[in-house]
Amino acid sequence: MKRLPLSLVLGGLITGALVAAALISRFWTPHDPVGMDILNRLKAPGDVGLLGTDQIGRDVFSILMAGAWTSLGIAFAATLIGGTIGTLVGVTAAARGGWLERLVMSVNGVLFAFPPILSAILLGALMGPGAVTSITAIGLFMIPVFARVTRGAALQIWSRDYIQAARMAGKGQALITLEHVIPNISAQIIVQLAIQTGLGILTEAGLSFLGMGVSPPTPSWGRMLSEAQTFLSSAPHLVLAPGCAIALAVLGLNLLGDGLRDLTDPKRGSGA
């Protein structure tokens, strides 16, 4: 039996724990994540609650749990949307080639020139800050990434002998793409989904930090960091808690992506 890569195991455990915390927060947290208790503000970890309280007396651990739902949810949704559209664009460009492929690559280059933070600021001016703005901005940034990855992988598949055999059998481009191309590049797509979700979490935190993410009182790891800036010296736990959560989430998803890549690519896993 093939041994699972260590990065896959560690990444799966970290990501699974964070997803479980996010799901549990939908029906239970140790304290109300938006409930204020001014008399117990800025308490150290262990004095009140596992991770102490913030500047208005909210339980930091409860906010972290609820914020996991926001941060992970936005990142997952944006990556799924961007990944779906980008994959369709990439495989279509590889199948059709010609002017369509050149157009796709040109548009990709233009989109790559606009970082998600800048896109969110532009969208925020039109739509206002919120979850939809974050998902749209991050998702738009994901489209050219997936389009480029899937186009490159699909082009390799189109050069295989069994594709030529399918053409001789009378199958069209759409049917070949559905039956042969997409199934054979699904592993690369899944790996990219894991890695880009980690980047999505980091981007969502940056947007919330700048005030372009979800609106208060909805918990968010990025806004926790933003609100804690003033108390960096007096209450460092307010910065460390969300900072470690973001770092752990990104690390877990990157390890998961690396592990999936090693699992689906024996040469890479064996160091060849």
N, C-alpha and C positions, 0 to 999 in steps of 0.2 A: 504494500500500500504506500502510495506517495506521501511523503511527509510535507505537512503544510508549512509554508514559509513563516518564520518567526514574526516578521513584520505584519503579515496577514492576521496572525493570532492576536498580536498586541493591538493593532489597529482596530480589529473587530471588537475586542473587549472595551477599548476606550470609547469608540463610537457607539457601541451598544449601550454602555452605561449612560452616556449623555442623552441618547435618544430615550432611554427608559426614564431618566429624570424629567425630560421634557413632557413625556406622556403622563407620568404620575402627577405632574404639576397641574394638569387640567382638572383634576378632581381632589387633590390633596397637596398642601404644603404645611410645614410646621407652624407657620403664622401667616396672617394675611399679607401678601407681598405688597399691597398698596396701603395697608393700615399704618397710621402714624401714631407714635408714642413719644411725644416731646420730652417727657420726663426721663426717658431711657435713651436719649440720642447719643451717638458716638461712643457706644459701649464697645469694649474690646472683645475679641473672640473668646467665648467661654463665659463671660460675665452675663450676657443676655444672648441666648441663642448660640448655635455652633460657631458662626462667623461674626458675631457681634451685630451692631446696628449702625445705620447710616445717620446722616445729618438731621433727619427728621424722625428718627426712631424706628424706621422700618427694618425688619429682619433681613440681613444680607443674604443668608442662605436661601430664604424663601424667594427673594428677588432673583437670585441666580437660577433657581429651578424654573421659575416662571419665564425668565429671560431666555432660557434654553429653548423653550417652545417658540418664542419670537425669532431668535437668531437662526436656529436650525430650520424652522419652518420657512422663513424668507429665503434662506440659502438653497434649501431643497427645491422650493417652488421655482425660483429663478433658474437654477441649473437644469431642472427638468424641462422648462419652457425653452430656454436657450439651447439645450442639448437636442431636443426634438426638432426644432426649426433648423438648427445648424446641421444636424445629421441629414435631414431631407435635402437641404441645399447642397451639401457636400456630395452625397451619392448621386444627385441629379446632375451636378456639374461633371462628375466623373463619367457618368453614363452618356451624356450628350456631347461633351467636349466642345470644341470650336469656340464661337463667339460667346456662348453662354458661360463656358468655363472661364474665359478671360474676364467677362463681366463680374462673375462671382468673386474672383480673386482681387479685382480692382475695388469692389465694394468692401471686401474684407480689409483691404489695406486702409481704406478710409475709416472704417469702424475702429480698427486698431489704434488709430491716431487720437481717438477720444476715450480717455480713461473713464471707468464707471463713475468715479467721484464727480467729474465734470459733467457727465451725462445726467447724473442725478440732480445736480444744481440746475441744469437747464430744464429738466423735466419738473423739478420742484417749483420753478418759477411759473410753469404752466399749470401743473396739476396740484401743487401744494405738497408738503412733506407727508409721508405716510408709508404704509406697507406696500401699497400698489406702486408708488414711485420707486421704492427700493427694488422691488421685484422686476419692474420694467427696466430700470437702469442696469441692474446686474445681469438680467437675462439678455439684454441687447449686447452687452460685452461678451457674453458666452457664445453667441451665435457664430462669430467668425472663428473662434477657437475650435469649436466642434466641426465647423464647415471645413477648415483646413486639415484637421486630423482625419476626418472621415473621407475627404477627397483623396488624400494621399494613400490611405489604406485601401480604398475602393479601386484606385487605379492599379494597384498591385494585383487585385483579384481579377480585374478585367483582362489582364495579360495571361491568365492561366489557360491551360488547354481545355479544361472542362467548360469554360465560358464559350470558347469557340465551338465546342460540340453542341452546347445549348443553342447557339445562334444557327447552326446548321440544322438543328431540329425544328427551327421555325419560331423559337421563342423571341419575343420582343424585348426591348430594353427594360421596360417596367417590370415584366415578369422575371427576367434574369436578376434584376436588382433585388426584388422581393425574395426570390427563391435561393439565390446563390450569394449575392454580394453582401447584403445586410447580415445574414446569419454568420458569414465568415469574418465579419469585422465587428461582431457584437462584443467580443472580449475587449477590444481596444476602446469601444464606446463606454463600456462599463467602468473600465479603469479611469477614463477621462472624467466620467461622472463623479467618481469619488474624489479625484484630485481637485476638480473645479468647484465642488461643493465646499471644500476646505477654503478655497480662495473666496467663495461667495460669503462664507461666514466672516472672514476677515474684512471684506468689502462692506458688508452690512454693518459691522461694528464701526468702521470708519464713517459711514454715512450717518449713523446714529450719533456718533461723537460730534459731528458737525451740525447736528440738528436737522438733518435731512431724512432721518429714518422715521420709525413709528412715533406717534405723538404721545406725550404723557397722558395718563399714568401707566400706559402699557410698558411693562418691564423690558429692558433691552440691555445687553452687556455693554454695548458701545456707549449708551447714555449713562450707564453706571460709571464708566470711566470718565466721562465728561463732567458729571456732577461731583466726582471725587477729587478733581484737580486741586481745589482750594484746601482740601484736608490731607494733602499728601504727607506732610510732616507730622501732623497731630493724629491722624487715623490712617496709617498706610494700608490697613486691611481693606479699606474701601477701594483701593486701586488694585491690590494684589488679587483679590477674589475674582473680579471679572477678567483681569488680565490673564490669570492662570487658566480660567475657563476657556477663553478664546484660544490661547496657545495650545491647550490640551485638545480642543476640538479640531484645530487645524492639523496638529501633529497626528491625531488618531486617523483622520481621513487621508492624510498623505501616506501614512504607514499602510492603511488599508489599500490605497491605490497601488503602492509599490508592491505589496504582497500579491495583489491580484495580477499585476504585470508579471511577477516572477512565476506565479502559478500557471499562467497561460502561455508563458514563453520559457520553455525548458532551457534554452541556450543561455538566456539572461540569468536564470536562477542558478545554473551550474557554473556561472562565471566565464562562459565561453565567449 
